[in-house]
Amino acid sequence: QVLLVESGGGLVQAGGSLRLSCAASGRTFSTYSMGWFRQAPGKEREFVAAITWRGTSTFYADSVKGRFTISRDNASRTLYLQMNSLKPEDTAVYYCAGRRVPVMGVAPTEYEHWGQGTQVTVSS
């Protein structure tokens, strides 16, 4: 089992930066592909970024490519999302998720484990 807890959200001005963290408990974290998703009011949950078990491959939604960076530290069992050049359109609740498969997924239904979410609000 994997328990995920996000942190690092908050209020930031457009153009600013935030780093989200996802602390994982469970001995199998290092074998999970991980992802970040977000959900804005009135919208469906959407894919943001994903990373493989060892962090050697990453994939990003076009909307965040070049601005966000996903990374992981398996020793500390922590997933990160570095968000730079934030835009008001990035405002959403951000969730980390894990899946016990060797490839990354981009659909929420492909992930087995979810955190509780952390709010990110970008003001203009």
Secondary structure by P-SEA (a helix, b strand, c coil): cbbbbbcbbbbbcccbbbbbbbbbbcccccccccbbbbbcccccccccccccccccbbbbcccccccbbbbbcccccbbbbbbcccccccccccccccccccccccccccccccccbbbbbbcc
